[in-house]
Amino acid sequence: MVIEVRPATAFEDVATMVGPRRADAKACWCLSYRLPSKQNAALTGQGRGDLVQRLCHQDPPPGVLAYDGDDVVGWAAVHPRADTAFARSRTIPRVDDADVWSVWCIRVRPGHRGKGISHRLLAGAVDFADSHGAPAIEGYPVDNKGLKVDTTMAYVGTRRLFEAAGFTRAADTTSVVSGFPRILMRRELH
């Protein structure tokens, strides 16, 4: 299996990874951390997909996708932190004033998990941020100490995943996911 990670410019593939089964559902579309809270709450149904479709045509697009041949098998949301809810977060601190990028969601399709795709997605997110001149990239995974993380909340990643990609712990946070504390992991790029 050769996994290729590409910028998320194909809306249909992004929809496969993060879109709802029904067009009118109030699903995440991976916008919860991308938008300010009030805007996220106000944007419902088809409007969420329409916004993601527009984001796929922007430079940079909203993230990266992993492919096994022609099949989309994974997604990672990655973008400048300044353009995300993390810029105003009360629970996840800023380490400094650098224009860092954030990676906040890593998803692998059922049937493809356990094959190292999340590692390829994170590496692809790092390369994507680097190619856009990011001085550093951050993630906010759980520090689960090897314990099982509920599948629905595993999208934030684990400390071990980020450490394997060359990130180091930069700060503690007051955020908790699935009963585990989140930590700020960072990798310098330039």
ABEGO torsion letter per residue (X at the ends): XBBBBBBBABAAAAAAAABBABAABBBAGGAAAABBAAAAAABBEAAAAAAAAAAAABOBBAEBBBBBEABBABBBBBBBAAABAAAABAABBBABABBBBBBABBBBBBGABGAGAAAAAAAAAAAAAAAAGBABBBBBBBBAGGBBBBAAAAAAEBAAAAAAAGBBBABBBABBBGGBBBBBBBBBAX
